[in-house]
């Protein structure tokens, strides 16, 4: 292994994300189990680092474990209904005590992590306050929830002012009414509501498991809002379902991404934000990967995809000038603002055939069905243009086309214009034809 090469590669991967997130607002909701000991120290260090990179941070912390501990220490038993605390007068007193102590612990951790951050000479400013107004949750199924509440209003202007002053805004799970009452809030709900109100770029939940898991315990790395909703409905009363509902609410109301990851994983937050693959589950309003028409801004990415294949002789070499002239024939497969594949559809005047050309997929995703998605996209485009068959020329990847329904054909079956090019370039490529009456 070459540590220097690994560092350079990792830094190059992270650099676009660093640039992209500078000046963006992130709302991070953190479950209470992460807010002590080494997990809290690591998170505080990562928050300092993010702030030093120009990221605007709103940290919403939970307090369930700490409140339960205080209640137990005073001889009581925590009471819940539908995953929400039943908060009587005594419980509210214990909650105020636990939340206040926890907030000071978090602020102390943010200061103590200073030496690990580029902000060595100036501590990160932490702003806290009465940003959330609340109302009672009320009576549910005959159960009086007492001083458990829901958010009524967010003082968005005040939060934005603190962010503009380069402060980290720390939000505790407590809200206040105009009559002076205090209500215990749900961290998941508070974080989602803040992300929507602030028009945040991302809502991030740091939890105690590896993101969202399916019924067999496997991590779901990417979900559309509809997929997340379907998953939540499988176990509607589970804590994961409740988390998913708030994450979906955020992306359906203007937040670009909701991301759910394991807060116990050292550096998991940084990996999620600054690498392509991330570390947990990312939820977007629409499907993550999409095939779209290419434009001139995609040319550098297309060149990066096809150059290695050109050097191996798999693809015909295409100049930047060629791509600029023919970019209208290309489509690209985009995933989370990164280009992972490209292909072109060439047509010929007076002929009902089209050519699949320059099909290339990133090595990182060659087993993910990207090639099939590009091929299906071009088949649909060809049908819309009234073409009746497609053909592909290949020196190395003919079997891939055969496996997807293409049949070997003689070069003489090519359109005359393309046949002249074929005989002139001397590559002796194999020809494969696909009738468009079928489905790839």
JOTAHU-V777236 format. One line per field, one symbol per residue. ss: DSSP state (@ for helix, = for strand, . for the rest). psi: psi as a letter, one per 40 degrees, with the letter a starting at -180 (. if undefined). burial: 1 if it has 16 or more other ideal C-beta (glycine too) atoms within 10 Angstrom, else 0. A space follows every 10 residues. Layout:
# JOTAHU-V777236
ss: ???
psi: ???
burial: ???
This chain:
# JOTAHU-V777236
ss: ..@@@@@@@@ @@@@@@@@@@ @...====== .@@@..@@@@ @@@@@@@@@@ @@...===== =..@@@@@@@ @@@......= =..==.=.@@ @@@@@@@@@@ @@@@@@@@@@ @@.@@@.... .....==... .=====..== ..==.=.=== ====.@@@@@ @@@@...=== =..===.... .===..@@@@ @@@@@@@... .======... .==.....== .===@@@@@@ @@@@....@@ @@@@@@@@@@ @.....==== ==.....@@@ @@@@...... ====....== ===..@@@@@ @@@@@@@@@@ @........@ @@@@@@@@@= =====..=== =======... ..======== =.@@@....@ @@@@@@@@@@ @@@@....== ====...@@@ @@....===. @@@..@@@@@ @@@@@....= =====.....
psi: ihdddddddd dddddddddd eheihhhhhh ideefiaddd dddddddddd ddeehhhhhh iieddddddd dddeeihhhi hfeihhgadd dddddddddd dddddddddd deedeeiegd ehihhhhiag ehiiiidahh fehhebfhii hdihgddddd ddddefihhh hifiiiieee ihihihdddd dddddddefi dihhhhaeig ahiaeeeihh dhhidddddd ddedgdeidd dddddddddd defehdihhh iheehheddd dddeideaeb hhhidiidhi hihiideedd dddddddddd deedihhhid dddddedeei iihhhfeihe iiiihhihhe ieiihhifhi iidefeeeed dddddddddd ddddeeieii iihiedfddd ddefeiiiii deeiiddddd ddddeedfii hhihheeih.
burial: 0000000000 0001001000 1000111111 1111100011 0111111111 1010111111 1111011101 1000000000 0001111000 1111110110 0110111011 0011001000 0001011100 1111011000 0000111111 1101000011 0110001111 1111110000 0111111111 1111111101 1111111011 1100000001 0011101110 1100000001 1111111111 1000111111 1111100111 1111000111 1111100110 1001000100 1100110010 0000110100 0010001011 1111100011 1111111000 0011111111 1100100101 1011101110 1100001011 1111001101 1001010000 0001100100 0100000011 1111010001
